[in-house]
Amino acid sequence: MLDLWEEDGEIDAETAKRLRDGISPMPFDWQKAARCLLAVALCCIFVGIAALTRARWVIDLMLWLFGGKAVVKCIFFAAVAAALYLWSGKRRRKFSEKVFTNEAVLFLGVLSTAASIAWLGKALDNGSGHFSLLLGLAALVYGAIALALDSILVWIFALFSLGSWLGAETGYVSGWGAYWLGLNYPARFSLYGALLTALSQRMDRYGRFAPFTRSTLSVGLLFLFVSLWIMSIFGNYGDMNSWYDVRQMELFHWSLLFAAAAGVSLWLGIKRDDAMLRGYGLTFLGINLYTRYFENFWNGMDKGLFFLILGGSLWFLGSKAEKIWNTKKYRGLPKDNGKEPKE
């Protein structure tokens, strides 16, 4: 249209150039579409396999192939996992630009590894209930594969497996009681998150672990903040009966600790211009505030007034977010009469 107007003399060349410079294209985000479609495809494959394993003919086929022996199934899934890892490694060298499909193949390898370890546990089961050893084995296997393939995806699975091992092992050692060394489960996971967060600050000094610095920081912050959020509600109590007898005000120090951690994350994110730290800090600071709001005002306030205040606060946040978005959108446009858009 600008070319047509310029040719017809409706606008001069200078105005046409200024208008062209002010155009912001809105392309389709194919990267996000590819990620979402592959994630849905993997979910469908997982659901399909799970559904097929319940079909009678598939059960008969499995019994014919493996003879019902858990160790044979363990070896089979281990072989499938190895083949998928090798295939993924070749694809990454040959088609390095196909990041999402390569990661999807890796994810199938991760699932096969989990199946192999599960059947190994079935084969070695002696009735002790010490299944945390399998989670520890999974963490070691995933960690070794992640280092060998430089895969952040597999490294994240290794960290989550290690966290699961921590919860299961401490539960087994304590006889599946509510406490271990005086700590309930959220308290243990908060320490694990804090440890990962601290380690992530040193990983970039070691070349082999440097690529996993950001993913370790993200997983550590997730464990830390989710655990602190739960503790801000339930404290360090291990059973519901004890928690019911406690006034919410007695747990306020956990809320302060949660807010302080989120505030530090937000402050460091602003200071270092780190979007991840800012995002975690803002998100969990908001979660903390709204959790306290529900705790203290849900029962004592008229529900209509409550939702009006809640809606008003969300409207305020939305308008601020819109203002920031508009500021960023117009920041790159040419100046109009020597004036720039207001911040």
QUIRAUR-V683968 format. One record per residue. N is the residue number from 1. RES is the residue in one letter. PHI is phi as a letter, one per 40 degrees, with the letter a starting at -180 (* if undefined). Layout:
BEGIN
N,RES,PHI
N,RES,PHI
END
This chain:
BEGIN
1,M,*
2,L,c
3,D,c
4,L,c
5,W,c
6,E,c
7,E,c
8,D,c
9,G,g
10,E,c
11,I,b
12,D,c
13,A,c
14,E,c
15,T,c
16,A,c
17,K,c
18,R,c
19,L,c
20,R,c
21,D,c
22,G,c
23,I,c
24,S,b
25,P,c
26,M,b
27,P,c
28,F,c
29,D,c
30,W,c
31,Q,c
32,K,c
33,A,c
34,A,c
35,R,c
36,C,c
37,L,c
38,L,c
39,A,c
40,V,c
41,A,c
42,L,c
43,C,c
44,C,c
45,I,c
46,F,c
47,V,c
48,G,c
49,I,c
50,A,c
51,A,c
52,L,c
53,T,c
54,R,c
55,A,c
56,R,c
57,W,c
58,V,c
59,I,c
60,D,c
61,L,c
62,M,c
63,L,c
64,W,c
65,L,c
66,F,b
67,G,g
68,G,g
69,K,c
70,A,c
71,V,c
72,V,c
73,K,c
74,C,c
75,I,c
76,F,c
77,F,c
78,A,c
79,A,c
80,V,c
81,A,c
82,A,c
83,A,c
84,L,c
85,Y,c
86,L,c
87,W,c
88,S,c
89,G,c
90,K,c
91,R,c
92,R,c
93,R,c
94,K,c
95,F,b
96,S,c
97,E,c
98,K,c
99,V,c
100,F,c
101,T,c
102,N,c
103,E,c
104,A,c
105,V,c
106,L,c
107,F,c
108,L,c
109,G,c
110,V,c
111,L,c
112,S,c
113,T,c
114,A,c
115,A,c
116,S,c
117,I,c
118,A,c
119,W,c
120,L,c
121,G,c
122,K,c
123,A,c
124,L,c
125,D,c
126,N,b
127,G,g
128,S,c
129,G,g
130,H,c
131,F,c
132,S,c
133,L,c
134,L,c
135,L,c
136,G,c
137,L,c
138,A,c
139,A,c
140,L,c
141,V,c
142,Y,c
143,G,c
144,A,c
145,I,c
146,A,c
147,L,c
148,A,c
149,L,b
150,D,f
151,S,b
152,I,c
153,L,d
154,V,c
155,W,c
156,I,c
157,F,c
158,A,c
159,L,c
160,F,c
161,S,c
162,L,c
163,G,c
164,S,c
165,W,c
166,L,d
167,G,c
168,A,c
169,E,c
170,T,c
171,G,c
172,Y,c
173,V,c
174,S,c
175,G,g
176,W,f
177,G,c
178,A,c
179,Y,b
180,W,b
181,L,f
182,G,g
183,L,b
184,N,c
185,Y,c
186,P,d
187,A,c
188,R,c
189,F,c
190,S,c
191,L,c
192,Y,c
193,G,c
194,A,c
195,L,c
196,L,c
197,T,c
198,A,c
199,L,c
200,S,c
201,Q,c
202,R,b
203,M,c
204,D,c
205,R,c
206,Y,b
207,G,d
208,R,c
209,F,b
210,A,d
211,P,c
212,F,c
213,T,c
214,R,c
215,S,c
216,T,c
217,L,c
218,S,c
219,V,c
220,G,c
221,L,c
222,L,c
223,F,c
224,L,c
225,F,c
226,V,c
227,S,c
228,L,c
229,W,c
230,I,c
231,M,c
232,S,c
233,I,c
234,F,b
235,G,g
236,N,c
237,Y,c
238,G,b
239,D,a
240,M,c
241,N,c
242,S,c
243,W,c
244,Y,c
245,D,c
246,V,b
247,R,c
248,Q,c
249,M,c
250,E,c
251,L,b
252,F,c
253,H,c
254,W,c
255,S,c
256,L,c
257,L,c
258,F,c
259,A,c
260,A,c
261,A,c
262,A,c
263,G,c
264,V,c
265,S,c
266,L,c
267,W,c
268,L,c
269,G,c
270,I,c
271,K,c
272,R,c
273,D,f
274,D,b
275,A,c
276,M,c
277,L,c
278,R,c
279,G,c
280,Y,c
281,G,c
282,L,c
283,T,c
284,F,c
285,L,c
286,G,c
287,I,c
288,N,c
289,L,c
290,Y,c
291,T,c
292,R,c
293,Y,c
294,F,c
295,E,c
296,N,c
297,F,b
298,W,c
299,N,c
300,G,c
301,M,b
302,D,d
303,K,c
304,G,c
305,L,c
306,F,d
307,F,c
308,L,c
309,I,c
310,L,c
311,G,c
312,G,c
313,S,c
314,L,c
315,W,c
316,F,c
317,L,c
318,G,c
319,S,c
320,K,c
321,A,c
322,E,c
323,K,c
324,I,c
325,W,c
326,N,c
327,T,c
328,K,c
329,K,c
330,Y,c
331,R,c
332,G,c
333,L,c
334,P,c
335,K,c
336,D,b
337,N,f
338,G,g
339,K,b
340,E,b
341,P,d
342,K,c
343,E,c
END
